[in-house]
Amino acid sequence: MATSIQNLVPPFCCRRPSYTSPCYRMAIFRGKKSSRVCRAMVEQTVQGGASSTFAKDMERLSAKESLLLAFKDAGGFEALVTGRTTDVQRIDVNERIIGLERLNPTPRPTTSPNLEGRWNFEWFGAGSPVLIFAKILFGRIPPTLANLSKMDVLIKDGCGTATAQVKLLNSIENKFIILTKYSVEGPLRMKEEYVEGVFESPKVNEEAVPEQLRGAFGQAFNTVQQLPVPIRDALSSGVKVPLGGTFQRLIMISYLDDEILIIRNTAGEPEVLTRLDAGPDPEKITEYES
């Protein structure tokens, strides 16, 4: 009896039956399809992200070139200082500045290592200390007699050294240096405090002195040589003017990369600077924590 019962009950087997239900086959198909869809979405996201980054880089490069071209069309630094830029040129430059600012790649520029280095002033607004300084010195002097030919600033370890290149009679070169101190007040905002001004001793190119002025120049040189030694040494080393606590301003860094720096004052007027040195190594840049 036991033997007959064993023969009637088929042995247990773990093998998958040869027959597969339609529901089972549909589940397998959906699983494979879902896997392919997910993999395709990941690949598309990676490719899309890379292409989007490349597109932004190209857009930013185009905006920078457009801005530099607008500076050139407006007459550059000299035309800006002497007031020869037109309203059309100013609005064109400002439009391109805004276009570049919206592509700012640095979320915390006040603590970025890219901020440090030597920068050259390319553009500034009517309320900029650079333009105010130029108007005070040269507002009533013809450009043929005196002009502000260049201005740059070195930013290092929270301090700034702004240097104005002054040329008199196209033959006497002089420098006016302003020492500043920066305080970080937020990801975009800083306070700039003017500490000291220095008038360096002028350097004269005698060959470039006009013939009609050489007699007066010789008399002035002899007069300086006859001064007492302490006074003469003080003049040769420059004249220092303390500025601590007399002037400070709040600024906002609206754009920063390894080539261009854009600053706006409390009136919203922009100052655009371009880098003069090589800048920090991009591979070693890490954002500071404030």
Residue pairs with C-beta under 8 A, 6 or more apart in sequence:
56 103
59 103
60 100
60 103
60 105
60 257
63 96
63 99
63 100
63 103
64 100
64 259
64 260
66 96
66 99
67 93
67 96
67 97
67 99
67 100
67 260
67 272
68 122
68 274
70 89
70 92
70 93
70 96
71 93
71 122
71 123
71 272
73 89
73 92
74 80
74 85
74 86
74 89
74 90
74 92
74 93
75 84
75 85
75 89
76 122
77 121
77 122
77 149
77 150
77 151
78 84
78 147
78 149
79 85
80 123
80 124
80 131
81 131
81 134
81 138
81 147
81 148
82 143
82 147
93 123
94 270
97 123
97 262
97 270
97 272
100 255
100 260
100 262
101 254
101 255
101 262
103 255
104 254
104 255
104 256
105 256
105 257
106 112
106 114
106 255
106 256
106 257
107 187
108 187
108 188
108 287
108 290
109 115
109 187
109 188
109 253
109 255
109 256
110 184
110 185
110 186
110 187
110 188
110 189
110 190
110 253
110 290
111 184
111 187
111 287
111 288
111 289
111 290
112 256
112 285
112 287
112 288
113 280
113 285
113 286
113 287
113 288
114 256
114 257
114 258
114 279
114 280
114 285
115 155
115 253
115 256
115 261
116 155
116 156
116 157
116 280
117 154
117 155
117 156
117 275
117 276
117 277
117 279
117 280
118 152
118 153
118 154
118 155
118 275
118 276
118 277
119 152
119 153
119 154
119 155
119 261
119 273
119 274
119 275
119 276
120 150
120 151
120 152
120 273
120 274
120 275
120 276
121 130
121 150
121 151
121 152
121 153
121 271
121 272
121 273
122 272
122 273
122 274
123 270
123 271
123 272
124 130
124 131
124 269
124 270
124 271
124 272
125 131
125 265
125 267
125 269
125 270
125 271
126 269
127 265
127 267
127 269
128 265
128 269
128 271
129 178
129 194
129 247
129 249
130 151
130 162
130 164
130 271
133 148
133 164
133 176
134 148
137 146
137 148
137 166
138 146
138 147
138 148
144 170
145 168
145 169
146 166
146 167
146 168
146 169
147 166
147 167
148 164
148 165
148 166
149 165
149 166
149 167
150 164
150 165
151 162
151 163
151 164
151 165
152 162
152 163
152 276
153 160
153 161
153 162
153 163
153 273
154 160
154 161
154 163
155 182
158 181
158 182
158 183
158 184
159 179
159 180
159 181
159 182
160 178
160 179
160 180
160 181
160 182
160 192
161 177
161 178
161 179
161 180
162 177
162 178
162 179
162 180
163 175
163 176
163 177
164 175
164 176
164 177
164 178
165 173
165 175
166 173
166 174
166 175
166 176
167 173
167 174
168 174
168 202
169 208
169 209
169 210
169 213
170 208
171 204
171 205
171 206
171 208
171 209
171 210
172 202
172 203
172 204
172 205
173 202
173 203
173 204
173 205
174 199
174 200
174 201
174 202
174 203
175 199
175 200
176 197
176 198
176 199
176 200
177 197
177 198
177 200
178 194
178 196
178 197
178 198
178 243
179 194
179 195
179 196
179 197
179 198
180 192
180 193
180 194
180 195
181 192
181 193
181 195
182 190
182 191
182 192
182 193
183 190
183 191
183 193
184 190
184 290
185 191
185 250
187 290
188 252
188 253
188 254
189 250
189 251
189 252
189 253
190 250
190 251
190 252
190 253
191 248
191 249
191 250
191 251
192 248
192 249
192 250
192 251
193 244
193 245
193 247
193 248
194 243
194 244
194 246
194 247
194 248
195 242
195 243
195 244
196 240
196 241
196 242
196 243
196 244
197 240
197 241
197 243
198 238
198 239
198 240
198 241
199 238
199 239
199 241
200 238
201 235
201 236
201 237
201 238
204 217
206 214
206 217
209 217
224 232
224 235
225 232
227 235
249 265
249 266
250 265
250 266
251 263
251 264
251 265
252 263
252 264
252 265
253 261
253 262
253 263
254 262
254 263
254 264
254 270
255 261
255 262
256 262
258 275
258 279
258 280
258 282
259 274
259 275
259 279
260 272
260 273
260 274
260 275
261 272
261 273
261 274
261 275
262 270
262 271
262 272
262 273
263 270
263 271
263 273
264 270
264 271
265 271
